[in-house]
Amino acid sequence: MHWIISSSLGVALLFTIGMLSIAAHAAESTDKEDKKIENPLSFTVNNIEGEEVDLAEYQGKVVMIVNVASKCGLTPQYEELQALYDRYKEKGFVILGFPANNFMGQEPGSDEEIKFFCETEYNVTFDMFSKISVKGDDIAPLYAFLTEEETNKEFAGEIGWNFAKFLLDRQGNVIARFDPRTKPKDPEVVRAIETALLDEVEDTA
């Protein structure tokens, strides 16, 4: 008799635990679904140290997103990107560098090797992220958003080479795209950044 009661209680307990687990999983799934992808800052990515970063942290900043490479003819643009960052960072400007090996194997290194290269060769202090793919079947979700017409109609189009640059305003909207060969110090780039920096985020609190 006692054995039957114990068994019944055990089954009930297992059932309760199972239901709680299902409910927790459903809540987690709902939370993920509730995170609406509104702009490029809606994504979560890994930085070059392997730590998860919610790009929403950059909301309120003027953001430049650029795919970079260490063995490209355009690699010296790192120097101009760093100079641009140094010039405007106190005003709310940030650069997010995404290494990619999509073009002729020009970014073959590991994240650790890329980080060492950037810091020792170009004194890079702007934010760098883990190596990703910026085109093709394995394209990173962030770059799928940036290049697909459905999500970024005005500035859509496949990434053609290293050092393509997207500029976001303080609200996280893409407001400009610059060709890889357009240098960071180009007057058009500087003008776009300075104009975006003049736009202050409204306090909705």
C-alpha positions as CSV (number, residue, x, y, z in Angstrom):
1,M,0.0,0.0,0.0
2,H,2.8,2.4,1.0
3,W,4.7,1.4,-2.2
4,I,1.6,2.3,-4.4
5,I,1.2,5.7,-2.7
6,S,5.0,6.4,-3.0
7,S,4.9,5.5,-6.7
8,S,1.9,7.8,-7.3
9,L,3.6,10.6,-5.6
10,G,6.8,10.0,-7.6
11,V,4.9,10.1,-10.9
12,A,3.1,13.2,-9.9
13,L,6.4,14.9,-8.9
14,L,8.0,13.9,-12.2
15,F,4.9,15.2,-14.1
16,T,5.1,18.5,-12.2
17,I,8.8,18.9,-12.9
18,G,8.3,18.1,-16.6
19,M,5.5,20.7,-16.9
20,L,7.6,23.4,-15.2
21,S,10.5,22.6,-17.6
22,I,8.2,22.9,-20.6
23,A,6.8,26.2,-19.3
24,A,10.3,27.6,-18.7
25,H,11.4,26.6,-22.2
26,A,8.3,28.1,-23.7
27,A,8.9,31.4,-21.8
28,E,12.5,31.4,-23.0
29,S,11.4,30.9,-26.6
30,T,8.8,33.6,-26.3
31,D,11.4,36.0,-24.9
32,K,13.6,35.3,-28.0
33,E,10.7,35.8,-30.3
34,D,9.7,39.0,-28.6
35,K,13.1,40.6,-29.4
36,K,12.0,42.2,-32.6
37,I,14.7,42.9,-35.2
38,E,14.2,46.6,-35.9
39,N,17.7,47.7,-36.9
40,P,21.3,46.5,-36.9
41,L,21.6,47.1,-33.2
42,S,19.0,44.5,-32.5
43,F,21.5,41.7,-32.9
44,T,23.8,39.9,-30.3
45,V,27.3,39.0,-31.5
46,N,30.6,37.9,-30.0
47,N,33.4,40.4,-29.5
48,I,37.0,39.4,-30.5
49,E,37.6,38.1,-26.9
50,G,34.6,35.7,-27.4
51,E,32.3,37.5,-25.1
52,E,28.6,38.0,-26.1
53,V,27.7,41.6,-26.8
54,D,24.2,43.0,-27.3
55,L,24.6,45.7,-29.9
56,A,21.7,47.6,-28.3
57,E,24.5,48.8,-26.0
58,Y,25.5,51.2,-28.8
59,Q,22.0,52.8,-29.0
60,G,22.4,56.5,-28.8
61,K,25.8,56.5,-30.5
62,V,26.7,57.2,-34.1
63,V,28.0,53.8,-35.3
64,M,30.2,52.7,-38.2
65,I,30.1,49.0,-39.0
66,V,33.0,47.8,-41.3
67,N,34.2,44.4,-42.4
68,V,37.9,44.3,-42.1
69,A,40.9,42.1,-43.1
70,S,44.5,41.9,-42.2
71,K,46.1,40.9,-45.6
72,C,44.3,43.2,-48.0
73,G,45.5,46.1,-50.1
74,L,43.0,48.2,-48.1
75,T,44.3,47.1,-44.7
76,P,46.0,50.4,-44.1
77,Q,42.5,51.9,-43.7
78,Y,42.8,50.6,-40.2
79,E,45.0,53.7,-39.5
80,E,42.4,56.1,-40.8
81,L,39.6,54.3,-39.0
82,Q,41.5,54.6,-35.8
83,A,42.2,58.3,-36.4
84,L,38.5,58.9,-37.2
85,Y,37.5,57.1,-33.9
86,D,40.0,59.2,-31.9
87,R,38.7,62.4,-33.5
88,Y,35.0,61.8,-32.7
89,K,34.7,59.2,-29.9
90,E,34.2,61.9,-27.2
91,K,31.2,63.1,-29.2
92,G,29.5,59.7,-29.3
93,F,31.1,58.0,-32.3
94,V,32.0,54.3,-32.3
95,I,33.4,51.9,-34.9
96,L,32.6,48.2,-34.9
97,G,35.1,46.1,-36.8
98,F,34.1,42.7,-38.1
99,P,36.9,40.6,-39.5
100,A,35.8,38.4,-42.5
101,N,37.7,35.9,-44.7
102,N,35.3,36.1,-47.7
103,F,37.7,37.7,-50.1
104,M,40.7,35.7,-51.4
105,G,41.5,34.4,-48.0
106,Q,42.7,37.8,-46.8
107,E,41.7,37.3,-43.2
108,P,43.0,33.8,-42.4
109,G,43.9,34.4,-38.7
110,S,42.2,33.4,-35.5
111,D,40.5,36.0,-33.4
112,E,43.5,36.1,-31.1
113,E,45.9,36.6,-34.1
114,I,43.7,39.4,-35.6
115,K,43.5,41.2,-32.2
116,F,47.2,41.1,-31.8
117,F,47.8,42.3,-35.4
118,C,45.4,45.2,-35.0
119,E,46.8,46.4,-31.7
120,T,50.5,46.0,-32.7
121,E,50.4,47.2,-36.3
122,Y,47.7,49.9,-36.1
123,N,47.1,50.6,-32.4
124,V,43.4,49.8,-32.8
125,T,41.3,50.7,-29.8
126,F,37.9,50.8,-31.4
127,D,35.7,47.7,-30.8
128,M,36.6,44.6,-32.7
129,F,34.4,41.5,-33.0
130,S,34.8,37.8,-33.7
131,K,35.4,36.8,-37.3
132,I,32.2,36.2,-39.3
133,S,31.0,35.7,-42.9
134,V,29.6,38.8,-44.6
135,K,28.2,37.1,-47.7
136,G,27.2,33.7,-49.0
137,D,25.3,30.8,-47.5
138,D,26.9,31.2,-44.1
139,I,26.4,35.0,-43.9
140,A,26.1,36.3,-40.4
141,P,22.5,37.5,-39.5
142,L,23.8,41.1,-38.9
143,Y,25.2,41.3,-42.4
144,A,22.1,39.6,-43.9
145,F,20.1,42.4,-42.4
146,L,22.5,45.0,-43.7
147,T,22.6,43.7,-47.3
148,E,19.1,42.4,-48.0
149,E,16.6,44.7,-49.7
150,E,13.8,43.6,-47.5
151,T,15.5,44.9,-44.4
152,N,17.8,47.7,-45.7
153,K,16.3,48.7,-49.0
154,E,18.1,52.0,-49.5
155,F,21.6,50.5,-48.8
156,A,21.1,46.9,-49.8
157,G,23.5,44.9,-51.9
158,E,26.1,42.2,-51.4
159,I,29.4,43.1,-49.8
160,G,31.9,43.4,-52.6
161,W,35.2,43.6,-50.8
162,N,36.9,44.3,-47.5
163,F,36.3,47.6,-45.7
164,A,32.7,48.3,-46.8
165,K,31.3,50.8,-44.4
166,F,27.8,51.3,-43.0
167,L,26.9,54.4,-40.9
168,L,24.1,54.3,-38.4
169,D,22.5,57.3,-36.7
170,R,21.9,57.5,-32.9
171,Q,18.6,55.6,-33.3
172,G,20.3,52.7,-35.0
173,N,19.1,53.4,-38.5
174,V,21.4,52.9,-41.5
175,I,21.9,56.4,-43.0
176,A,24.9,55.8,-45.4
177,R,27.0,53.1,-47.0
178,F,30.5,53.8,-48.4
179,D,32.4,51.7,-50.9
180,P,35.5,49.8,-49.6
181,R,37.8,52.1,-51.6
182,T,36.2,55.2,-50.0
183,K,38.7,56.1,-47.4
184,P,37.6,56.8,-43.8
185,K,39.0,60.4,-44.1
186,D,37.1,61.1,-47.3
187,P,35.2,64.4,-46.9
188,E,31.9,62.6,-47.7
189,V,32.4,60.2,-44.8
190,V,33.5,62.9,-42.4
191,R,30.5,65.1,-43.4
192,A,28.1,62.2,-42.8
193,I,29.5,61.5,-39.4
194,E,29.5,65.1,-38.3
195,T,25.9,65.6,-39.4
196,A,24.8,62.4,-37.6
197,L,26.6,63.5,-34.4
198,L,24.6,66.8,-34.3
199,D,21.4,64.7,-33.9
200,E,20.8,64.2,-30.2
201,V,18.7,61.3,-28.9
202,E,15.4,62.5,-27.4
203,D,14.9,61.6,-23.7
204,T,11.7,59.5,-23.5
205,A,11.9,58.9,-19.8
